[in-house]
């Protein structure tokens, strides 16, 4: 698959991406991805801030998209996230993922999340496991 085909596949993905209105904006063949999310009331915690699970899921989708940029299927093996400030309703969050270390079966991705004012919301590290399948093998 070409990088353009992979990007289209990720953009048209259903499931949680669609439910949470996440959009894969860019992919690059060197293991990078950008994913955006508009913070709507449904994605907030009871305090009116972005739910931690919302931010984590945004990071997971970004890391998974970056890993998929090679045309291979990867799943999250381990992850760590650090929250720095709350995301606010009505803001757009952008997660930028990049490959830190690529191995044959396991790779590490770093993800940074900022809001549309440039405020640093969170950082995450994802260890991804390559299943051995290709995206051509998958049915979306």
C-alpha positions as CSV (number, residue, x, y, z in Angstrom):
1,X,0.0,0.0,0.0
2,X,1.1,3.5,-0.7
3,X,1.2,6.1,2.1
4,X,-1.7,7.9,0.4
5,X,-3.8,4.6,0.5
6,X,-2.9,4.1,4.2
7,X,-3.9,7.6,5.0
8,X,-7.2,7.2,3.3
9,X,-7.8,3.9,5.1
10,X,-7.0,5.6,8.5
11,X,-9.2,8.6,7.6
12,X,-12.2,6.3,6.7
13,X,-11.8,4.1,9.7
14,X,-15.0,3.6,11.7
15,X,-15.3,2.4,15.3
16,X,-13.8,4.6,18.0
17,X,-12.2,7.1,15.6
18,X,-15.6,7.8,14.2
19,X,-17.4,7.8,17.5
20,X,-15.0,10.4,19.0
21,X,-14.8,12.4,15.8
22,X,-11.0,11.9,15.5
23,X,-9.4,12.8,12.1
24,X,-6.0,11.4,10.9
25,X,-4.7,14.5,9.2
26,X,-1.2,13.4,8.1
27,X,0.9,10.3,7.8
28,X,4.5,10.0,6.7
29,X,6.4,7.0,5.6
30,X,9.1,7.6,8.3
31,X,6.6,6.7,11.1
32,X,4.9,10.0,11.8
33,X,1.2,10.9,12.1
34,X,-1.0,13.8,13.1
35,X,-4.5,13.3,14.5
36,X,-7.0,16.0,15.5
37,X,-10.0,16.0,17.8
38,X,-12.6,18.7,18.5
39,X,-13.4,18.7,22.2
40,X,-17.2,18.4,22.5
41,X,-19.2,18.1,25.8
42,X,-19.4,14.3,25.4
43,X,-15.7,14.0,25.7
44,X,-15.3,15.9,29.0
45,X,-15.1,14.7,32.6
46,X,-17.5,15.9,35.3
47,X,-15.2,18.8,35.9
48,X,-15.7,20.2,32.4
49,X,-12.2,19.3,31.2
50,X,-11.1,16.8,28.6
51,X,-11.4,13.3,30.1
52,X,-8.0,11.7,30.6
53,X,-9.3,8.7,28.5
54,X,-10.1,11.1,25.7
55,X,-6.6,12.5,25.6
56,X,-5.1,9.0,26.0
57,X,-7.3,7.6,23.1
58,X,-6.2,10.5,20.9
59,X,-2.6,9.6,21.6
60,X,-3.2,5.9,21.0
61,X,-4.8,6.6,17.6
62,X,-1.9,8.8,16.7
63,X,0.7,6.2,17.7
64,X,-1.3,3.4,16.0
65,X,-1.5,5.5,12.8
66,X,2.2,6.3,12.9
67,X,2.9,2.5,13.2
68,X,0.5,1.7,10.4
69,X,2.4,4.1,8.1
70,X,4.7,1.2,7.2
71,X,1.7,-0.8,5.9
72,X,1.9,-3.2,8.8
73,X,-0.6,-4.0,11.6
74,X,0.5,-3.0,15.1
75,X,-1.2,-3.0,18.5
76,X,-0.3,-1.2,21.7
77,X,1.9,-3.3,23.9
78,X,2.5,-0.7,26.6
79,X,2.0,3.0,27.1
80,X,2.7,5.9,29.5
81,X,1.1,9.3,29.5
82,X,1.9,12.5,31.3
83,X,-0.9,15.2,31.6
84,X,0.3,18.8,31.9
85,X,-2.9,20.9,31.7
86,X,-6.6,20.4,31.0
87,X,-8.1,20.4,27.5
88,X,-11.1,22.7,27.4
89,X,-14.5,22.3,25.6
90,X,-14.6,23.9,22.2
91,X,-10.8,23.5,21.7
92,X,-9.2,21.4,19.1
93,X,-6.5,18.9,20.3
94,X,-3.8,17.9,18.0
95,X,-1.6,14.8,18.6
96,X,1.7,14.5,16.7
97,X,3.3,11.1,16.9
98,X,6.8,10.2,15.7
99,X,8.8,7.0,15.7
100,X,11.5,7.0,18.3
101,X,12.9,3.4,17.7
102,X,11.9,0.9,15.2
103,X,12.5,-2.8,15.6
104,X,11.4,-5.9,13.7
105,X,8.6,-6.8,16.1
106,X,8.4,-3.9,18.6
107,X,8.7,-0.1,18.0
108,X,8.5,2.9,20.3
109,X,6.5,6.1,19.4
110,X,6.4,9.4,21.1
111,X,3.2,11.6,21.1
112,X,2.8,15.2,21.9
113,X,-0.7,16.8,22.4
114,X,-1.3,20.6,22.0
115,X,-4.5,22.6,21.9
116,X,-5.3,25.1,19.2
117,X,-3.7,27.9,21.3
118,X,-0.4,25.9,21.3
119,X,-0.8,24.9,25.0
120,X,1.0,21.6,25.8
121,X,-1.6,19.3,27.1
122,X,0.2,15.9,27.3
123,X,3.1,13.7,26.3
124,X,2.9,9.9,25.8
125,X,5.1,7.0,24.9
126,X,3.7,4.0,23.1
127,X,5.4,0.6,22.6
128,X,3.8,-1.0,19.6
129,X,3.9,-4.7,18.7
130,X,3.8,-5.7,15.0
131,X,1.5,-8.7,14.6
132,X,3.0,-9.9,11.3
133,X,-0.1,-9.0,9.3
134,X,-0.2,-6.2,6.7
135,X,-3.0,-3.7,6.3
136,X,-3.9,-5.5,3.1
137,X,-4.8,-8.5,5.3
138,X,-7.2,-6.5,7.4
139,X,-10.9,-5.9,6.8
140,X,-12.1,-2.5,8.0
